[in-house]
Amino acid sequence: MTTVVAIHQPNFFPWMGYFDKMARCDCFVFLDDVQIQKTGGGWSNRVKMLISGQPKWISAPIDRDYRGVRDVRETVFKAHLTWRNDILRAVQVSYSKAPYFKRTMELIEPLLMNPDDSLAAYNSAAIIGIADDLGIKTSKCIWSSKVAHSGRSNDLLVSIVKTLGGSAYMSGDGADGYQDKGIFDDASIELIPQRYVPTSYDQVGAISFSPGLSVIDVLMNVGKDGARKMLFEQFGVASS
């Protein structure tokens, strides 16, 4: 029997492809003990949503006033800023006419307003909250900082998979450029590409479909049941 492990940094209200990976694996690892980039934005603290009908970045400011390097789990949001309220207001204004606005706000408002200043803890809590709502079994989730592992890059992934007793690793789309299949073959670990294909849907206020937006956009426009259908029918995955 194949035991599939997927590994991903805890992203900020990520797109549906992230939840597809969670749904299709047997064990999902939040990669929280790797170095975060010191400059520029990344998926750990920003995502695109439709603002005034256009896909735009929504960002949570993180504290970069430190020397040396920090892991994802050591990273915190900037203190004493109103970014939670600002994002909440932007979502409310932009999606107020969406068909599933009320129900989605009931789910995401407490996740957005979570006072935890830890980037990893905040993002993980939001992801797990949404995954639970979508019917994804979240007891499969674990954090890399709680798993014995060694090495870097491909060797790091192999080490985590082997520690968890996995026989296969699900790689994300676009990983072909940096994942060495030979390293996985040598470790007798099957490399399974995710190959997620976004499902188009009507987006409130948009002229044409914009793929790759936050899962919030999906929930606002098609609701929980529509999102579950996207997840569990594309690859015949059973929901929890």
C-alpha positions in Angstrom: 0.0 0.0 0.0 1.4 3.4 -1.0 1.6 6.0 1.8 1.7 9.5 0.2 3.4 12.4 2.1 3.0 16.0 1.0 5.2 18.8 2.4 4.5 22.5 2.1 5.2 25.7 4.0 2.2 27.1 5.8 0.9 29.7 3.4 -1.3 32.7 3.9 -4.9 31.7 3.0 -3.7 29.8 0.0 -5.3 28.8 -3.3 -7.3 25.7 -3.9 -4.3 23.8 -5.2 -2.9 23.8 -1.7 -6.0 22.1 -0.3 -6.0 19.7 -3.2 -2.6 18.5 -2.1 -3.9 18.2 1.5 -6.9 16.2 0.3 -4.9 13.7 -1.8 -2.1 12.8 0.6 -2.0 10.5 3.6 0.2 12.7 5.7 0.6 16.5 5.3 3.6 18.3 6.7 3.7 22.0 7.4 7.3 22.9 6.6 7.9 25.4 9.4 11.6 25.0 10.3 13.2 26.2 7.0 14.6 29.6 6.5 12.2 32.4 5.4 13.3 34.9 2.8 14.6 38.1 4.3 13.3 40.5 1.6 10.4 40.7 -0.8 6.9 39.1 -0.5 6.1 35.4 -0.6 3.2 33.1 -0.3 3.8 32.9 3.4 2.4 36.4 4.0 0.4 37.3 0.9 -2.1 36.0 -1.6 -4.2 37.3 -4.4 -7.9 38.1 -4.2 -10.3 40.0 -6.3 -10.4 43.7 -5.3 -12.7 45.8 -7.3 -13.0 43.0 -9.8 -9.2 42.7 -10.3 -6.7 40.2 -8.9 -4.5 42.1 -6.4 -2.1 41.2 -3.6 -3.4 41.1 0.0 -0.5 41.1 2.4 0.2 40.7 6.1 3.3 42.6 7.1 6.0 40.5 8.8 8.8 41.7 11.1 12.1 41.8 9.1 14.0 43.8 11.7 16.4 41.1 12.7 20.0 40.1 12.1 21.0 36.8 10.4 18.3 34.4 9.4 15.0 33.1 10.8 13.0 30.0 10.3 9.3 30.2 9.3 8.3 29.3 12.8 10.5 32.1 14.3 8.9 34.7 12.1 6.3 37.1 13.5 4.0 39.7 12.2 4.7 43.4 12.7 3.3 44.5 16.0 0.7 47.3 16.6 -0.6 47.4 13.0 -4.2 47.2 11.8 -3.6 44.8 8.9 -6.1 42.2 10.2 -8.9 44.8 10.2 -7.7 46.2 6.9 -7.8 42.8 5.2 -11.2 42.0 6.7 -12.6 45.3 5.5 -11.2 44.7 2.0 -12.8 41.3 1.8 -16.1 42.6 3.1 -16.2 45.4 0.5 -15.0 43.3 -2.4 -17.2 40.2 -1.8 -20.3 41.7 -0.3 -22.3 40.7 -3.4 -20.9 37.2 -3.7 -23.5 34.4 -3.4 -21.9 32.8 -0.4 -20.7 36.0 1.4 -22.5 35.5 4.7 -21.6 31.9 5.2 -17.9 32.4 4.2 -17.5 35.4 6.5 -18.7 33.3 9.4 -15.9 30.9 8.6 -13.0 33.2 7.8 -13.5 36.2 10.0 -12.3 34.5 13.2 -9.4 33.0 11.2 -8.4 36.4 9.8 -8.7 38.1 13.2 -6.7 35.4 15.0 -4.4 37.5 17.4 -1.5 35.0 17.2 1.6 36.9 16.0 3.4 33.8 14.9 3.4 33.5 11.1 3.5 29.7 11.2 0.9 29.3 13.9 -1.5 31.8 12.4 -1.3 30.4 8.8 -1.5 26.8 10.1 -4.6 27.6 12.1 -6.3 29.3 9.1 -5.5 26.4 6.8 -6.7 23.7 9.2 -9.9 25.7 9.9 -10.7 25.9 6.2 -9.6 22.3 5.5 -11.9 21.1 8.3 -14.8 23.0 6.7 -14.0 21.4 3.3 -14.1 17.9 4.7 -10.3 17.3 4.6 -9.1 15.0 7.4 -6.8 17.4 9.4 -5.6 14.8 11.8 -3.1 13.9 9.0 -1.3 17.3 9.6 2.0 17.5 11.3 4.8 20.2 11.6 8.3 19.5 10.3 9.7 21.0 13.5 8.2 18.1 15.4 9.7 15.4 13.0 13.2 14.1 13.1 15.0 14.9 9.8 18.2 16.0 8.3 19.7 17.4 5.1 18.7 20.2 2.8 16.5 20.5 -0.3 15.7 17.1 -1.8 17.5 15.2 1.0 15.4 17.1 3.5 12.2 16.0 1.9 13.3 12.4 1.6 14.3 12.4 5.3 10.9 13.6 6.4 9.1 11.1 4.2 11.2 8.2 5.5 10.7 9.3 9.2 7.0 9.3 8.7 7.0 5.9 7.0 6.0 7.2 3.7 6.5 5.4 0.4 5.7 8.3 -1.9 6.2 12.1 -2.0 3.6 14.3 -3.8 5.5 17.2 -5.4 3.8 20.5 -6.2 3.3 21.9 -9.7 6.4 23.6 -10.9 8.7 21.5 -8.8 10.3 19.8 -11.8 13.0 22.4 -12.0 14.5 21.7 -8.5 13.5 18.2 -7.5 16.0 15.4 -8.3 14.1 12.3 -9.1 17.3 10.2 -8.7 17.5 11.1 -5.0 14.0 9.9 -4.4 14.6 6.7 -6.5 17.7 5.9 -4.5 15.6 6.2 -1.3 12.9 3.9 -2.8 10.4 6.8 -2.6 7.9 7.3 -5.5 7.7 10.8 -6.7 4.1 11.7 -7.6 3.5 15.0 -9.3 0.4 16.8 -8.2 -0.8 18.1 -11.6 -3.6 20.2 -10.2 -5.9 21.8 -12.8 -7.9 24.8 -11.5 -11.7 24.6 -12.1 -13.1 27.8 -13.6 -16.1 29.3 -11.9 -18.1 32.6 -12.0 -16.3 35.3 -9.9 -18.4 38.2 -8.6 -17.4 41.5 -10.2 -14.9 39.9 -12.6 -15.0 40.2 -16.4 -13.0 37.0 -17.0 -11.9 34.1 -14.8 -8.7 34.7 -12.7 -7.1 31.4 -11.5 -4.8 31.0 -8.6 -6.7 33.3 -6.1 -7.1 32.6 -2.4 -9.5 29.8 -1.4 -11.5 32.7 0.1 -12.5 33.6 -3.5 -13.7 30.1 -4.2 -15.7 29.9 -1.0 -17.3 33.3 -1.7 -18.4 32.3 -5.2 -19.3 28.6 -5.1 -19.7 27.9 -1.4 -18.5 25.0 0.7 -20.3 22.4 -1.4 -19.0 23.7 -4.6 -15.4 23.8 -3.3 -15.7 20.3 -2.0 -16.9 19.2 -5.4 -13.8 20.8 -7.0 -11.5 18.9 -4.5 -13.0 15.5 -4.3 -14.4 14.9 -7.8 -11.3 15.9 -9.9 -9.2 13.0 -8.8 -11.9 10.8 -7.1 -10.6 11.5 -3.6 -12.8 10.4 -0.7 -13.7 13.1 1.8 -13.4 12.6 5.5 
